[in-house]
Amino acid sequence: MPLRDFRGIIHCHSKYSHDSQGTYQEILAAAKAAKVDFICMTDHPPSGDKGLPLREGWRGLHDGVLFIQGAEYSDQILGLGLREPISGKDRRGTIQAIHEQGGVAIACHPELIDDWDAYADADGMELYNVHATLTRKLKDKGFLLQVAKVMKEDPEHSFQLLQELDPAILKRYDEICAKRVFAGIAGNDAHQNVKPFGLQVDPYPRAFKFVATHVLAEDLSEAAVLAALKAGRCYVQFAEEDAELLGRGTLEWIGTTVAPGSWLVEPQFTPSAGFGPLSARLLRDGQPSAPDGTRTTRIMGAGKLLEITEWQLKQPGVYRIEALRENGAPVLLTSSVRIR
């Protein structure tokens, strides 16, 4: 069955978490506004009833949006696809309990992780987390002045102040990918709970539009989405309203192992609206790498005939693609493809 591209939000909190009051109706409306296909809910288990969000939270399709239940655990693990509360005596035990329910275990807040050996059985990690980036940016005393300015002049693009990467996290991701298949996702960490002076800074629609995780799955079902994540068939895209990826079907190589000499499509985007040009770069084993050959071909995408560039890869290794703006702001981060 051909794979389809679905846009999703992973790491989202609601009124069932101690630090959010968001409702499922608000989350659904935001998903529709941001053209989101699926939401992975990851509420903090309530201390008095750890299974409450899993019992009462939405599951399955609601007005065309797929809801997948999960939880965020204090040992920096997201469990996706859960039906019962779990308990593990340590990180390995938590991951094992998630897998016993057929779920997916994602290392979240990787900036807080010091013992990666404990995540040897995890299925993936956050390449980017909104809250972690905000915490890092707040160390700059001038950042709050930037926030105040953009909230006055262009609040809908305020999240773009957080559009930067942590090289240490990407380095860790590449190290793990050298050993095994490992999904790279965006942690939206959406709470809709930042409201200084009565002004909602992080409404769900704004948070969902800023960054999303795409999966290449057979259909829009919980089983298919989770299977895609386990296989590493996913990529992260920022600010799609400013730079839409053209010909999404050309990314079907993500999460696969291909033979030397294979051709991969270089990602292409619509012209960006005032945010500078984009450049895609190829990385092999975590280092910038030039393709072994290039060619131009034509495909149908976005309702028209597109002329695209393909890269030929002959050297064994683990490859992924980053697309960045001139100022270094990320637009696209793919999971890996292996050349064997």
C-alpha positions in Angstrom: 0.0 0.0 0.0 1.4 3.4 -0.9 2.4 5.6 2.0 0.6 8.9 2.7 2.0 12.0 4.4 0.1 13.0 7.6 0.8 16.1 9.7 0.7 15.7 13.4 1.3 17.2 16.9 3.2 15.1 19.4 3.5 16.1 23.0 0.3 18.0 23.9 -1.3 18.7 27.3 -4.9 19.3 28.3 -6.9 20.0 31.4 -5.9 16.6 32.7 -2.4 17.9 33.3 -1.6 19.9 36.4 -0.2 22.7 34.2 -2.9 23.2 31.6 -6.6 24.0 31.4 -7.0 23.4 27.7 -10.1 21.5 26.6 -10.4 18.9 23.9 -12.8 21.1 22.0 -10.1 23.8 21.9 -7.4 21.3 20.8 -9.7 20.0 18.0 -10.4 23.5 16.7 -6.7 24.3 16.7 -5.9 21.1 14.8 -8.4 22.0 12.2 -7.1 25.6 11.9 -3.5 24.3 11.6 -4.5 21.5 9.1 -3.3 18.8 11.5 -4.2 15.2 10.9 -3.4 13.6 14.2 -2.7 14.6 17.9 -0.7 12.6 20.3 -2.0 13.6 23.8 0.7 13.3 26.5 -0.9 14.6 29.8 1.0 14.2 33.0 -0.7 11.4 34.9 -2.7 13.0 37.7 -1.4 12.0 41.1 -4.8 10.9 42.4 -5.9 8.8 39.3 -3.1 8.1 36.8 -5.5 6.5 34.4 -8.0 9.4 34.2 -6.7 11.0 31.0 -6.5 7.6 29.3 -10.1 6.8 30.2 -11.7 10.2 29.5 -9.5 11.6 26.8 -10.6 11.4 23.2 -9.4 8.5 21.1 -9.8 7.8 17.4 -11.2 10.1 14.8 -13.0 13.3 15.8 -14.2 15.5 12.9 -11.4 14.1 10.8 -8.6 14.5 13.4 -7.1 11.4 14.9 -6.5 11.5 18.7 -3.9 9.1 20.1 -3.7 8.8 23.9 -0.4 8.7 25.8 1.4 10.3 28.8 4.5 12.2 29.7 6.5 10.6 32.5 8.9 12.4 34.8 11.8 10.3 33.6 11.8 12.2 30.2 9.7 9.6 28.4 6.6 10.0 26.3 4.4 6.9 26.0 2.2 7.0 22.9 -0.7 4.6 22.2 -1.4 3.8 25.8 -4.7 2.4 27.2 -3.7 1.7 30.8 -1.5 3.6 33.3 1.9 2.2 33.6 4.6 2.2 36.2 8.3 1.3 35.9 10.9 1.3 38.6 13.3 3.1 36.2 13.6 4.4 32.7 14.1 1.0 31.2 11.1 -0.3 33.1 8.9 2.6 31.8 9.9 1.9 28.2 9.3 -1.8 28.6 5.8 -1.2 30.1 5.0 1.1 27.1 6.1 -1.5 24.6 4.0 -4.2 26.4 0.9 -2.2 25.5 2.0 -1.9 21.9 3.0 1.7 22.4 5.8 3.9 21.2 8.4 5.3 23.7 10.0 8.7 22.8 12.8 10.3 24.8 11.5 13.8 25.6 13.4 16.9 26.9 16.7 15.3 25.8 18.5 18.3 27.2 17.8 16.9 30.7 19.0 13.3 29.9 22.4 12.3 31.2 22.3 8.5 30.9 21.4 7.6 27.3 22.1 3.9 27.9 18.8 3.8 29.8 17.0 4.7 26.5 18.6 1.8 24.5 15.1 0.4 23.8 13.3 3.7 23.1 11.8 4.3 19.6 12.9 7.9 19.1 13.6 11.3 20.6 12.6 14.9 20.3 15.0 16.7 17.9 13.3 19.9 19.1 11.2 20.9 22.1 9.4 24.2 22.3 9.7 24.5 26.1 13.3 23.5 26.2 14.1 26.2 23.6 12.2 28.8 25.5 14.1 27.9 28.7 17.4 28.2 26.9 16.5 31.6 25.3 15.3 33.1 28.6 19.0 33.0 29.7 19.4 36.0 27.4 18.2 39.1 29.2 17.3 40.8 26.0 15.0 38.0 24.9 11.9 39.2 26.8 12.3 42.6 25.0 12.1 40.7 21.7 9.0 38.9 22.9 7.3 42.1 23.9 8.1 43.7 20.6 6.9 40.8 18.4 3.8 40.3 20.5 2.8 43.9 19.8 3.8 43.9 16.1 3.2 40.3 14.8 1.9 37.9 17.5 1.0 35.2 15.1 4.7 34.7 14.3 6.0 35.1 17.8 6.9 31.4 18.1 9.6 32.0 15.4 11.7 33.6 18.1 12.1 30.0 19.2 13.0 28.6 15.8 16.6 27.5 16.5 18.3 24.1 17.1 20.5 22.7 19.8 23.5 21.2 18.1 24.2 18.9 21.1 20.8 17.2 20.7 21.3 16.7 17.0 24.8 15.3 17.7 23.2 12.8 20.1 20.6 11.9 17.5 23.2 11.1 14.9 25.2 9.0 17.3 22.1 6.9 18.1 21.1 6.6 14.4 24.5 5.2 13.6 23.6 2.1 15.6 19.9 1.6 14.9 16.7 3.1 13.5 15.5 6.0 15.7 12.7 8.4 15.0 13.3 12.1 15.2 10.2 14.2 16.2 9.2 17.7 17.2 8.0 18.1 20.8 5.3 20.8 20.6 4.9 20.6 24.4 1.7 22.5 23.9 0.0 23.6 27.1 -1.8 26.9 26.3 -0.8 28.1 29.7 1.5 31.1 29.2 -0.6 34.2 29.9 1.3 37.2 31.3 -0.7 40.3 31.9 -3.8 38.4 30.7 -2.4 38.0 27.2 -2.4 34.4 25.9 1.1 33.9 24.3 0.8 30.2 23.4 -2.7 29.4 22.1 -3.0 26.0 20.7 -3.5 27.2 17.1 -0.3 29.2 17.1 1.6 26.4 18.7 0.3 23.8 16.2 1.1 26.0 13.2 4.7 26.6 14.3 6.1 23.1 14.2 4.7 19.6 13.5 5.9 16.1 13.0 4.9 14.4 9.7 4.6 10.6 9.4 4.6 8.5 6.3 1.9 6.0 7.0 -0.5 3.6 5.2 -3.6 5.4 6.6 -4.8 7.7 9.3 -5.2 5.2 12.1 -3.5 4.8 15.4 -1.8 1.6 14.4 -0.5 3.1 11.2 0.8 6.3 12.8 2.6 4.3 15.6 4.1 1.9 13.1 5.5 4.8 11.1 7.1 6.3 14.2 8.6 2.9 15.2 10.1 2.6 11.6 11.5 6.1 11.7 9.3 7.2 8.8 8.9 10.8 10.0 10.2 14.3 9.6 9.9 17.7 11.4 8.7 20.8 9.6 8.5 24.3 11.0 6.3 27.2 9.9 4.5 25.6 7.0 2.4 28.6 6.2 5.6 30.4 5.3 7.4 27.6 3.3 5.2 24.7 2.3 7.1 21.6 1.3 6.3 20.7 -2.4 5.9 17.2 -3.6 5.6 15.6 -0.2 5.5 12.1 -1.7 9.1 12.6 -2.7 10.2 11.9 0.9 9.1 8.3 0.9 12.8 7.3 1.4 12.8 8.4 5.0 13.2 5.4 7.4 14.4 3.0 4.7 17.6 1.2 3.9 18.6 1.5 0.2 21.4 0.3 -2.0 24.4 2.3 -2.9 23.8 4.4 -6.0 20.2 5.2 -5.1 18.6 8.6 -5.9 16.9 10.7 -3.3 14.8 13.8 -4.0 16.1 17.1 -2.6 13.2 18.8 -0.7 11.8 21.8 -2.4 9.6 24.6 -0.9 7.2 27.3 -2.1 8.8 30.7 -2.1 8.9 32.0 1.5 7.0 35.1 2.5 9.7 37.5 3.6 11.7 35.1 5.7 14.7 34.7 3.4 15.7 31.9 1.1 16.0 28.2 2.1 18.9 25.8 1.5 18.7 22.1 2.0 21.9 20.3 3.1 22.7 16.6 3.2 24.4 15.1 6.2 26.1 11.7 6.3 26.9 10.3 9.7 26.2 13.7 11.2 28.5 15.6 9.0 27.7 17.8 5.9 28.2 15.7 2.8 28.0 16.4 -0.9 25.9 14.0 -3.0 27.9 11.7 -5.4 25.8 12.9 -8.3 22.8 15.1 -9.2 20.1 15.1 -11.9 17.0 17.0 -12.6 13.6 15.4 -13.2 9.9 16.4 -13.2 7.1 15.3 -11.0 3.6 16.3 -10.3 3.2 18.2 -7.0 1.0 20.9 -5.5 -1.3 20.5 -8.5 1.4 21.4 -11.1 4.5 20.0 -12.8 7.6 20.5 -10.7 11.2 20.4 -11.8 13.2 18.9 -8.9 16.8 17.9 -8.1 17.7 14.4 -7.1 20.9 13.4 -5.2 22.7 10.1 -5.8 24.3 8.5 -2.8 26.9 5.9 -3.3 28.8 5.8 0.1 27.6 3.6 2.9 26.3 5.5 5.9 23.3 7.1 7.6 22.0 10.2 5.8 19.4 12.8 6.7 18.5 16.3 5.4 18.2 19.7 7.1 16.7 22.7 5.4 17.7 26.0 6.9 17.1 29.7 6.4 20.0 32.1 5.8 19.9 33.0 9.5 20.2 29.3 10.5 16.5 28.9 11.5 15.4 25.3 10.8 12.6 24.5 8.4 13.0 20.8 7.8 14.7 18.0 9.8 14.3 14.5 8.4 14.8 11.2 10.1 17.4 9.0 8.5 17.9 6.8 5.5 20.6 4.1 5.4 22.9 3.2 2.6 24.1 -0.4 2.9 
